Amino acid sequence: MLCLMWVLVVPLVTGCASSEQAALKKKQSAAIRGVGEAYLAEGKVSAALRKFLKAEEIYGNDHLLHDGLGLAYMAKGRNDKAIYHFKKAIAIFEELSEDILYSTPHFPMYNLGRIYFTKRNYALAEQWFRRSVETSPKFAEAQRWIGRTYMARGRVYDAIAAYQEGIAMAPTYYPIYFDIGEAYRVTGNINDAVTAYRKVLELAPQDSDMAKDVREALSTLTQ
């Protein structure tokens, strides 16, 4: 009887120890990832990448870690690596979504869109931007880039419709007014272009590059 109890207890103790060790590794990895995120925010990309890779060695099943790795590789122009890690972040989120609070899967989706836009694969970029908006319906920046994929393909009126959707999502997001103003300008609709540019001046910091560009544009359109 005593032998049987010993057989039952040993696996239980071993299982508890293993679970505690996994939790500790996850915590250590998250702490190192946090340092990497701080480096990335400061523009220290190489230092951030080293921390992210060290965190991955300890515990790699972290969607936030892979998003960070994607951003670091993206900043270094290593787009294939960035694509791998952004997709890994999305896969982990989809696998563990019920256990993750306050998650932001729309960011790696958006970043994939940006990479494919850089590669001039505008159709695939649009797909990822749309997935980003579907995941976070108020994400006007991704909606803006949907419009940009249309502009890149010469579909100006589709771009205008996309920008209008973005404005409905976030009426104070001033960069989208600049883009729609540019689109109106291409179509020859100067009145609506001027209205959009003036909205930028109303919302944007007056010393921003965009505000300066708008003032220059208005000076030529309103003469």
RODRENRO-309226 format. One record per residue (C-alpha): x, y, z. Coordinates in steps of 0.05 Angstrom, whole numbers, padded with zeros to 5 digits, always signed. Layout:
BEGIN
XYZ...
END
This chain:
BEGIN
+00000+00000+00000+00056+00048+00018+00092+00032-00047+00029+00049-00086+00021+00116-00051+00094+00133-00066+00083+00118-00140+00023+00165-00141+00056+00222-00102+00121+00226-00141+00089+00245-00209+00045+00296-00174+00105+00331-00142+00145+00327-00206+00086+00357-00245+00080+00415-00196+00154+00430-00200+00153+00428-00276+00094+00476-00278+00128+00525-00230+00192+00523-00272+00153+00538-00335+00118+00597-00301+00186+00623-00277+00215+00619-00347+00155+00656-00375+00163+00710-00323+00238+00717-00336+00227+00721-00411+00174+00774-00403+00221+00816-00360+00276+00813-00412+00225+00827-00467+00205+00890-00429+00277+00915-00431+00278+00901-00506+00214+00941-00515+00245+00999-00477+00307+00997-00522+00263+00995-00583+00224+01056-00560+00290+01093-00553+00311+01073-00623+00365+01025-00599+00345+00971-00648+00406+00926-00643+00403+00926-00567+00329+00911-00569+00339+00854-00617+00392+00822-00571+00343+00825-00513+00286+00796-00553+00329+00738-00577+00352+00724-00506+00279+00725-00483+00260+00677-00539+00314+00627-00516+00281+00625-00447+00207+00624-00470+00186+00632-00542+00111+00622-00540+00096+00696-00529+00058+00736-00582+00084+00803-00555+00155+00778-00559+00147+00758-00632+00114+00825-00648+00176+00858-00617+00222+00815-00658+00182+00832-00720+00189+00906-00706+00263+00901-00694+00276+00862-00757+00231+00910-00796+00271+00969-00771+00334+00934-00795+00304+00922-00864+00304+00847-00854+00233+00839-00878+00232+00764-00887+00251+00755-00814+00199+00807-00794+00145+00772-00834+00161+00706-00799+00156+00736-00729+00093+00777-00743+00058+00715-00769+00084+00676-00708+00054+00729-00663-00013+00723-00697-00011+00646-00694+00004+00647-00620-00052+00697-00607-00102+00655-00645-00081+00593-00607-00084+00625-00538-00135+00681-00550-00182+00657-00495-00125+00661-00444-00097+00729-00466-00124+00794-00438-00115+00863-00470-00082+00834-00532-00065+00873-00595-00062+00824-00654-00082+00881-00701-00012+00910-00694+00027+00851-00725-00027+00847-00779-00018+00922-00793+00058+00915-00794+00053+00857-00844+00012+00904-00887+00066+00957-00883+00120+00907-00904+00080+00881-00963+00065+00953-00983+00140+00967-00983+00148+00905-01027+00095+00935-01074+00051+00875-01064-00009+00921-01054-00063+00867-01058-00031+00827-01002-00018+00891-00962-00092+00908-00968-00111+00839-00942-00069+00848-00879-00094+00919-00867-00165+00893-00873-00152+00837-00823-00123+00889-00776-00186+00932-00782-00231+00872-00774-00195+00855-00709-00196+00926-00684-00254+00964-00718-00232+01033-00695-00160+01025-00721-00162+01084-00769-00088+01081-00785-00096+01013-00817-00158+01038-00854-00116+01097-00880-00066+01048-00909-00122+01010-00944-00135+01075-00980-00061+01081-00995-00060+01012-01028-00115+01036-01074-00078+01100-01090-00016+01060-01107-00058+01020-01157-00090+01081-01188-00158+01067-01157-00169+01138-01132-00244+01135-01119-00237+01070-01081-00183+01105-01040-00229+01163-01025-00283+01115-01001-00232+01080-00956-00208+01146-00927-00280+01166-00913-00290+01102-00874-00227+01118-00834-00253+01188-00818-00318+01158-00793-00276+01112-00747-00234+01169-00718-00256+01239-00737-00196+01272-00703-00143+01229-00736-00113+01285-00778-00065+01246-00824-00123+01215-00861-00150+01284-00879-00084+01298-00914-00089+01233-00954-00161+01245-00975-00142+01317-00993-00087+01289-01039-00137+01241-01070-00188+01296-01082-00133+01338-01113-00116+01282-01162-00189+01279-01185-00192+01354-01195-00240+01364-01137-00205+01425-01110-00260+01449-01063-00261+01383-01024-00185+01380-01026-00181+01450-00994-00233+01430-00941-00193+01368-00923-00127+01406-00919-00158+01458-00874-00182+01402-00829-00109+01380-00822-00090+01450-00800-00147+01450-00750-00125+01384-00718-00050+01377-00729+00006+01410-00688+00023+01474-00725+00097+01460-00725+00089+01389-00755+00116+01372-00823+00046+01354-00847+00019+01423-00827+00076+01456-00866+00062+01413-00927-00012+01431-00923+00002+01505-00919+00045+01500-00982-00009+01461-01017-00063+01511-00997-00020+01569-01021-00021+01540-01091-00094+01519-01091-00125+01583-01064-00087+01634-01106
END
